[in-house]
Amino acid sequence: MKRFINAIAITTTLVIVQACSSLPKAEEKAMSVSTHQHEELSINESHHGEHSTSSTVHGEKKALTQAKLKVSSNITPNKNISLLIDVQDLEGKAIAKFDNFQEKLMHLIIVSDDLQFFSHLHPTYKDNGQFQVEASFPKAGGYTFFSDYKPAGQSEQISVLKTQVPGITIAAPEIDIKRSKTFNDTQVNLALSEPTVKAGQEVTLMFKLQDATNNQPLTDLQPYLGEKGHLVILRQSSSLTAADYIHAHALNNTPTGQVHFMTSFPQAGKYKLWGQFNRNGKIITADFWINVV
Ligand SMILES: [Cu+2]
């Protein structure tokens, strides 16, 4: 009789365990489809001359666009350079019309390949598929561009472009995993919903912003590009691709001075995060590293 009761108890436990583990998995799958469209894009890169690169973005079903980067002059560190980005269809025909998204026609993220440098720019649309922007590069080495745009009536596309700034490269400083940093007059604390961040697991990243002079939560945060904040995440990689790029959107209804983002990291590795917030017209870029196991 005792053995019989044990058997029932074990069966019941197994059922409960299965029920618990199947639920988050189903949710996770649904989330990864809706939030990680970018990661399903793959990139073909081909080099055209010293300072320009072309890349093709493939959606899961079919490739839609390609972008070409033209640099007007030799890149010298810390000098403003004019960059041209041509967006074309796969036959090389210019895409003429774009839809605004997050208040702009194109969002351009430029990072140094060691992820020390970050810049978020909004190129100006000229005509005939061509965007123009001024950028400067702080030091020699490789740079990767994530150009984010929406051809009229189509889904958001990310084209990855690369360029090299000639010169002697300086080794990047060690990765610093501090969770509290001060950016000018703003102190930013990053808290995570999980003690250990695991690949594929949903995690909430909570940015707590305080005035560095009085340690009070910020009350002067304004929307930035239509949201409470923007978060760009990149996985450290020897050759960055669209699969390493995550753009997370801020959650609504968070306490004063706090901006939260929910995301998941596709694979294990070291990730750099840049949270961007608008403090009365001044943009704060708060960067942190996260280790994902
Ligand atoms: Cu932008």
Boltz pocket constraint, residues with backbone or C-beta under 6 A from the ligand:
constraints:
  - pocket:
      binder: B
      contacts: [[A, 102], [A, 104], [A, 106], [A, 107], [A, 108], [A, 120], [A, 121], [A, 122], [A, 225]]
      max_distance: 6.0
